[in-house]
Amino acid sequence: MKIKFPLILINFKAYREAIGRRGLELAKIAEEIYKEYDVSIAVAPQYIDISLIAERVEIPVFAQHAEPFDPGSHTGFITLEAIKEAGAIGTLLNHSEHRLRIDVIDEAVKKAKKLDIITVVCANTPEVSAAVAALDPNIIAIEPPELIGTGIPVSKAKPEIITKTIDLVRKVNENVVILTGAGITTGDDVAAALKLGTQGVLLASGVVKAKDKRKVLEDLAKAVLETI
């Protein structure tokens, strides 16, 4: 399954609102919006729900994390092979809630390439983004952790972080896709992120905890269409 950009990537985290059946319902809403507006939307549910969702929707499914270990004696860890078998086409790495050492990120990115798994590596500063870009992941998501979950989008509160990230990353890697994360909740936030030069957004609570999830996703999709 190929991904088209701009991309709206929804991280379900471990929110109660997106566990099991509720997670599947949200993924189906995302699929409906994708089909109606032809805007690329992907979801990242908890590990236990990857198969449940991947088997029932026609949008990309990502894992929230994976380990670069080979299958074997690694109780409690999730391998890249396991997420692929479950139906995920990619994985987040180094989210602010699940930090990794740079050598582990490097190992995971290299192994994911061999397995044809898309990597979305999160970074908290422009400098870290540039360091990650040198590892050649498919996608980098810039997310200042102090803004995650606040409803205050980095694209508006600290647009210089986005522009500096793009500048530094492009000096290292011209091909990696850059997403904006942290505080994204509205179509205006998405439009601001795209106008600054990134190729999509990574968000969570703005969709997952919304009372009217369909309305929020429609707002995000319309903003993409109006901006590109």
C-alpha positions in Angstrom: 0.0 0.0 0.0 1.5 3.3 -1.1 1.0 6.6 0.8 0.1 9.8 -0.8 1.1 13.2 0.6 0.0 15.4 2.3 -0.7 12.9 5.0 -2.9 13.0 8.1 -1.5 10.4 10.5 -3.6 9.8 13.6 -1.9 8.3 16.7 -4.4 6.5 18.8 -1.9 6.3 21.7 -3.4 4.4 24.6 -6.6 6.5 24.8 -9.7 4.7 26.1 -11.6 6.3 23.2 -9.6 4.3 20.7 -9.3 0.8 22.2 -10.7 -2.2 20.4 -14.2 -1.6 18.9 -13.9 2.1 19.4 -10.6 2.2 17.6 -12.1 0.3 14.7 -15.0 2.7 14.6 -12.6 5.7 14.4 -10.5 4.0 11.7 -13.7 3.4 9.7 -14.6 7.1 10.0 -11.1 8.0 8.8 -11.6 5.6 5.8 -14.9 7.2 4.9 -13.3 10.7 5.0 -10.5 9.4 2.8 -12.9 8.0 0.2 -15.1 11.1 0.2 -12.3 13.7 0.0 -9.4 11.7 -1.5 -7.1 13.0 1.3 -4.5 10.5 2.6 -5.3 9.4 6.2 -3.5 6.8 8.2 -4.0 5.5 11.7 -1.6 4.1 14.4 -3.6 2.0 16.9 -2.3 0.1 19.9 -0.4 -3.2 18.9 -3.3 -5.4 20.1 -5.7 -3.7 17.6 -3.5 -3.6 14.5 -4.9 -6.8 13.0 -8.5 -5.9 14.0 -8.2 -2.6 12.1 -5.9 -3.5 9.2 -8.2 -6.4 8.1 -11.2 -4.1 8.0 -10.1 -0.8 6.5 -8.5 0.3 3.3 -6.3 3.0 4.8 -2.7 2.6 6.0 -2.2 1.2 9.5 1.0 2.0 11.5 2.3 0.6 14.7 3.1 3.1 17.5 6.6 1.6 18.0 8.6 -1.5 17.2 11.9 -3.0 18.2 14.8 -3.8 15.9 15.3 -7.2 17.5 15.2 -10.4 15.4 12.4 -12.7 16.4 13.4 -14.8 19.3 13.7 -14.6 23.1 12.4 -11.1 23.7 9.4 -11.4 26.0 7.3 -8.3 26.1 8.9 -6.6 23.0 7.3 -6.0 19.6 9.4 -6.9 16.6 9.1 -5.3 13.1 8.3 -8.7 11.8 5.3 -8.9 14.1 3.8 -5.6 13.2 4.1 -6.4 9.5 2.5 -9.8 10.0 -0.3 -8.1 11.8 -1.0 -5.8 8.9 0.9 -2.6 9.7 2.7 -1.0 6.7 4.8 1.3 8.9 5.7 2.3 12.5 6.3 5.4 14.6 9.7 5.5 16.3 11.1 7.7 19.0 7.9 9.4 20.0 8.3 11.7 23.0 6.5 9.2 25.1 8.8 6.4 23.9 12.2 7.8 23.4 15.0 5.7 21.8 18.8 6.1 21.6 20.1 7.2 18.2 21.8 3.9 17.6 18.6 2.0 18.2 16.8 4.3 15.8 19.5 3.7 13.2 19.2 -0.1 13.6 15.4 0.0 13.5 15.4 2.2 10.3 17.8 -0.1 8.6 15.9 -3.2 9.4 12.6 -1.6 8.5 14.0 -0.9 5.0 14.8 -4.5 4.5 11.3 -5.5 5.5 9.7 -2.7 3.4 8.2 -1.1 6.5 7.8 2.7 6.5 9.4 4.5 9.4 8.1 7.8 10.9 10.8 9.0 13.3 9.7 11.7 15.8 12.1 14.4 16.8 11.8 17.2 19.4 14.1 19.9 17.9 15.4 21.0 14.5 18.8 19.7 15.4 17.6 16.3 16.4 15.5 16.2 13.2 18.7 16.8 11.2 20.5 14.1 13.1 17.6 11.7 12.4 17.5 12.7 8.7 21.1 11.4 8.3 19.7 7.9 9.2 17.4 8.2 6.1 14.0 7.2 7.5 11.0 7.6 5.3 9.4 10.4 7.4 10.4 12.7 10.2 7.7 14.2 12.5 8.8 17.4 14.3 7.0 17.5 17.7 8.2 19.8 20.5 7.1 17.7 23.5 5.9 20.8 25.6 3.2 21.4 23.0 1.9 17.8 22.6 -1.7 17.4 23.9 -2.0 21.2 24.6 -4.1 22.1 21.6 -1.5 24.8 20.9 0.0 23.9 17.4 3.7 24.3 16.9 2.9 25.6 13.4 1.4 28.7 15.0 3.0 29.0 18.4 6.6 28.3 17.2 6.6 28.4 13.4 10.3 29.1 13.5 10.8 25.5 14.7 9.2 24.2 11.6 11.1 26.4 9.2 14.4 25.8 10.9 13.7 22.0 10.9 13.0 22.1 7.1 16.2 24.1 6.5 18.5 21.8 8.6 16.9 18.6 7.4 17.1 19.5 3.7 20.8 20.2 4.1 21.2 16.5 5.2 18.5 14.7 3.3 16.5 16.1 0.3 14.1 13.2 0.1 12.8 12.5 3.6 9.1 13.6 4.2 8.6 16.0 7.0 5.4 16.1 9.1 4.3 18.6 11.7 3.1 17.3 15.1 2.2 18.6 18.5 -1.0 20.5 19.3 -2.7 20.0 15.9 -6.5 20.1 16.3 -8.1 22.1 13.5 -8.1 22.5 9.8 -6.4 25.9 10.3 -3.5 24.1 12.1 -3.2 21.7 9.2 -3.2 24.6 6.7 -0.5 26.4 8.7 1.7 23.3 8.8 1.4 22.8 5.0 2.0 26.5 4.2 5.2 26.3 6.3 6.4 23.6 3.9 5.8 20.3 5.7 4.0 17.5 4.0 1.3 16.5 6.5 0.6 16.3 10.2 0.8 13.8 13.0 -1.9 14.2 15.7 -3.7 12.3 18.4 -6.0 13.8 21.0 -7.4 16.4 18.6 -9.2 13.6 16.8 -9.3 10.7 19.2 -10.8 12.7 22.1 -13.1 14.8 20.0 -16.8 14.6 20.6 -17.6 14.7 16.9 -14.7 12.8 15.3 -16.2 12.9 11.8 -16.6 16.6 11.9 -13.0 17.1 13.0 -11.6 14.8 10.3 -13.7 16.5 7.7 -12.3 19.9 8.8 -8.8 18.5 8.5 -9.4 17.0 5.1 -11.0 20.1 3.7 -8.0 22.2 4.9 -5.6 19.9 3.0 -7.7 20.3 -0.2 -7.9 24.1 0.2 -4.1 24.4 0.8 -2.5 22.2 -1.7 
